[in-house]
Amino acid sequence: MVLPATASLLPVPRIDAARVGGADHSPIDRTSADVYPALAGVSAAPAGNGAARAEVVHVFSAGFYLAVDDPYDPRGPGRRLLPILGPAALLLPFGLRVPQLGREHLATLRPGTPARVIPAASALRRGSHPPIVEDHAPSPRRIELSDFALDIVRTHRPLRVKARSWKGLDPATLAALAGHLRPGLSNLGSRAGDLASALLDEDVADSEAGVRALIGAGPGSTPSGDDALSGIALALRSTGRNPPLDLLSRTVEPIDLAHATPALSAALIRAAVAGHCVPEVAAAIEAAHRLLTAHRTEPPPRSAASETSAAGFLAVLSPLDRIGHSSGHDLFTGFHAVLTALTCSRPSRPKSSPLLPPPRPPSAAMIRIRVSDGPRESACIPTQHSSKGTHPCHVH
């Protein structure tokens, strides 16, 4: 059985070959034929024809992850974490979208199931390669598993946030929106507010400290701090703050994200810095823009004001509720922090030295690669309310 797949043009994240999924999702011993006897012959077969070896490292209700060997990387042999996303999964900025992938296909997979990634006979035009690898390796054409295969039939450009005018933000509505956000960490608003202010002030030292306070903070495959950092990046792009966004990019670039946070989350951070996000986040941003700048046009009648605000809040929050346990609210806590900082009057201060200090070595607690959660599925999962932090510019 062959299923057609669509590939994003963004490369997927590199992961350490020795650490694919942590203790809970480590690959099985390929020589253990008594565990999965039907796969014993397949796993022992050589890749052949220039194909790259791969194996399933996690299966969830709407897709699965592959760890794909990448022997061509100039940094040394490693692996790439490739999301294979069915129709019910969030459309991540990278990975393969397989509309016909169903439960009957996922039922044939488990951690350790082997696969082969077959390259295309001829390279696609430069800059249009599908994911898995970058310019140093051939483009993939087909992925073969034990019971079905995926044919990459087309590519697509992932959604990207565009800059627009956010002038005339309504402070009262912005403060009310803050009360509806439910981040996964109690002080996430404070941390995000500190970083947003430092970036808008173009303070290098405080920006570097603020980034490190967020990266890897929280549990799961996309920690709350990482989601907030992605939201800050998207807000800077959406509001057209290019110098602060450039500072954020330069601050993140030298950090070894592969050892500081899970591979999936690291890739989402880099995608957000480049302006990419899932459609649900784009919908929330659009709704927030309508809600927070509506007063610039003709205001609604007083009797309809409360109904208008309620509908506006719902339009922002509904798509966020569909992104995992708290990831949507975590991300928008970061986005909201930038909007709040833009409405604050902050005294000017001398800028720090433009030279960034070298990144500190990661702690043992930060060294983890997890795939315990799949890409956030389209399901509303109740979460607990949390306090919003104490940053002086943060609206409570």
N, C-alpha and C positions, 0 to 999 in steps of 0.2 A: 504494500500500500504506500503510495506516494502522496504527500500533502504539499500543496503550494505554500510558499512562505514569502513574506516581504521583509527586507532587511533595511534597518536604519543606516544612514551614512556615517553615524558617529561610531568610533571604535569602542569596543567593550573593555572593561578594566583588566589590567594585568594582576595576577595573584601569584603568590609564592607557590612553587610546585610542591613544597613540603607541607603547606598549610592551606588546604582547600576549603574545609568547612568546620574546623574545630573538632573537638572530641566527639560531639554529638552527631556529626555528619561526616566523619572521615570516610574515605573510600574503603570499600571492602578489599580483602586480599584477593587479587585476581586469580590466584591459584586454587582458591577454595571452591572446587567443583561441586562439593556436596551441599553448598549453600544455595547456589543457583545453577543447577546442573544443565539447564537448557542454554545457559550463556557460556558454558565452559569452553566450547569450541570456538565461539565467536571472539571471546576475549583473548584467546591465545593467537589468533590470526594476526599476521603483520599488517600494518596499515597499507603499504603498497601504493603504487601509482602516485607518489607524492602526497598521499593523504596524511592528515594529522590525526594522531590518536586523541580520543576524548572519552570522558565518562560522565555519567549523571552524578551530581553531588547533592541534589535536593529535588524533591517532587512536592508540589503543593496543589491545591484544588483547581488552579487555573493555568498551570504550566509547570516548567521545570528548569533547572539550571544545568548547564554543561560546563565542565572544566576542560578546555581545549589546549593541547600542547602547542607551544609557540617556540620552536627551536631557532627561529630566525631573528629574534629580538637582539639588537646590538648590545643590550644590557646583560645578555646571557639567557640561556634557556629558561623558560617559565611557562606559565599557563594563563589563559584568558577565561574570565567568567562570562559565559554567554547565556543570557535569559532567553528562553523559548516561551513565548506568551500566547496563550489561547484567547478566545474572544471575550472572556469574562475578566481578564487581567487588565490592570492599568497599562496604558500605552507608554512604556518608559521611553526616554529619548534614544536608547540604544537597544540592540537585541533584535530578535526575529519575531514577527507577528505571524501567527498561523491560525487563520480564521476557522479552519476545520478541525483543529486539535480538540479532542473531546475526552471524556472520562475513560472511554474504552482504550484510548491510546495511553493515557497516563497510568492506567492500571497495569500496563506491561513494564513499567519502569520502577526502579528503586535505586537508592544510592549504590554506585558501583557498576551499574549497567554500562557496558562499553559502547562506544560509537566511533565512527570515522567521519572526518570532515574532508571532503574531496574538493580540491581547488578547481577553478575554472581553467579551461584549456588555454584561454588568452585573457590577459588582464583587461579589466574595464578601463574606461578613460580615466585619466589621472584626476584624483579628487572625488571619484564616484564609487570607490570600493565599498562593499558591504562591511559589516563589523567583523569582529574577532581579531583582526590584525590591522596594522597600519601600513604605511608604504613599503615596509621592509619585507613583506611576504605576499604570496599570491592571494587573489580574492577567492573566497569559498564559493562553491556552486551547489553542493549537495551535502546533506548530513544523513548518514545511514545509522540506524539503530537496529536492534534485533528483530522487531516486529513491524517497523514502518520506517519511512525515509522522508526527508524534507528537501524539496527543491526550491532554491532561491530564484524566483521568477522575476522579481523587480526590486527596486530600492525606493526609499522615500526619504525626504528631508524632515527631520523632527521639528515639532512645533517650537517657535522661538518668540519670546516676548519682545515687543517693539516699544520704543520710547514714545511717550505722550505727555501732554501737559497735565500736571496735577496741581496747578495754581488754584488758590482759593479753597484749600482744604477746610472743611467745617470741623473746628476743634471739638465741639460738643458731640457730634456724631462719631468722630474718631475715638473719643473717650468712651462712648457707649459701646462701640464695636469691641474695644479692649475687654470689656466686661463679659463678652460672649465667647471669647477665646479660651480654650481649655488645654494649655500646653502640658506635656508629660512631665516636666520638671518645674518645681515651685518657683525657682529663681530664674527661669529661662528668659522672662521679659527683661529682668535687670541686666543679665549678661548680654542679651541682644541689643538693649539700649546703649550699653557702654560701647559696644563695637560700632554701632551705627553712628553715634556721635563722634567717635574717634576717626572713622573713615570720612565723614563729612567735613571734619576739621583738617583732614589729611595729616593726622598725627601718626607717624610711622610706628613709634614704639608702642603707643596705646593700641593701635590697630593690630600689631603682632600679638600683643598680650590678649586682646579680645578674641582673636581667632583661636588661639590656643585654649582659651577658656571654654570654647564651644565645641571644638572638634572632638569627637568620640564621647561626648557627655551624654550618658543615658544608655539604656539597654537596647538590644535588638539589632537587626540588620541595617536599620537607618536610625541611629541615636537621635534624640531630640535636639541636641546641640548642632548636629550636622544639618538637620532639617531647617533649623533657624538660620544657620549660615547660608543655606541655599536661598531662603526667603530674603535675606538681606541682599544677596547678589542680584536676585530678580528685581527687587525694589529699586536698587540703584540703576539698573538698566531701564526699568519702566519709567522712572522719573528723569532719565537723561543725565544722571550724575556720572559722567565718564571718568573724570580724574579720581574720585573715590573708588569707582569700580576697578580702574587700573591698579590702584593701590591694593585693593583686595586681591586681585589676581596675582600681583607680585608677591604678596604676603603668603598666599596659599602655595604658590608654585614650588618653593624649595622644601616644603614640608613633605616628609615621607608618609603620605596618606595610607599607603599599603600597610604600614605598621601602626598607624595612629587610630585607624577606624576600619570597620568592615569594608570589603572590596566594593560591594554594591553601593554603599553610602559614599565612598570616596569618588566613585564614578559619577554619582548624582551631583555631588558638590562641583566637580569640574564642569559638568554639563550646565549647571545653573549659572556658574560664572560666565559661561559662553552664551547664556540667555535661554537655555532650553528647559522645558518643564513638561509635566504631564497635562493633558487637556483639562482635567479638573482644576488644577491650579490656575491655568489661564482663564477659566470661567470665573473663578473667585476674584481674580484681579480685575476682570472686566466689570463684575458686579460691584466691587469696592469702589471703582472709579465712578460709576454712576451714583452710588450712594453718597460718597464723600464730596463730590463736586456738583451735585444736582442744584444746590442753592445758587450757583452762578447764573443759572437760567431763571426763568420765571418760577417763583416758589409756588408750591401747592397751597390750596386753601388751608386755613388753620385746622379746620375740622378733619381734614384728610392727612394731616402731617404725621400723626402717630401711625396710621395704617401704612403710609408710604415708608416710614422708617422700618416698621416690622417686616414688610415685604422685602425691603432692601437688605436687612440683616440676614433674612432667610436665604436670599439669593447668594450671599457671600458664604454663609456657613454650610449650606447643603452640599456643595461640591467638596468642601474640606472634610465633611463627615464621612465621605466615601473613601478617604485615603487612610486606611489602616486604623490602628488604635488611637493614636494621637498625632501622626505625622503631618496630616493636613493642618491641624491647629498649631503644631510646632513651627511648621514652615511659615505660616501666616503671622505668627508672633514675631518672627524676624522681619517680615515684610512691613508689618505694622510699626515696628521699632524705627524703621527708616522714615516712614511718614510722620511719626510723632516727632522725631528729631528735626525734621524739616520745619515743623511749626514752632519749635522752641527758639528763643533768643539766647544764644550762648555767647559769652564774652570771647573775643579772639584771644588766641594764645600762641606763643612761638611754636613753630613746627619742629619736630624732632629731626635728627640727622637723617638724610635720605638713605643711609646705609642700613640695611636690615641686619639684625644680629643673626648668627647662624641658628638654625632650629635645634632645640634641645633634643637629646636622645629620648625616644619613647620609653615610658615606664612599662614594667611587666604587665600591669593591668590593662594597658592600652594595646598590647600586642595581641590582636585577635582577628580572625576572619570568620565571620558567622554567616551562614545562610539559613538560619533557623526560621526566618520569616520569608515568605515569598514576596514578590512585588505586591504592594498594597492592593487588595482586591476591592471591587466595587460593592462594598457592604458597609452599612452604617453600624459601627460598634460603639456602644456607650462608653464614655470615659468619665473620669472624676474631675471635678473642678479643682483648679489649683490657684494659688496666689500668683500675682503678676510681677513680683519683684519690687525693688525700691529705687530704681534709677530715677533721678530727679526730673528727667524729661519724659518719663513713662507715665501715660495716663492711666489712672486706676478706675 
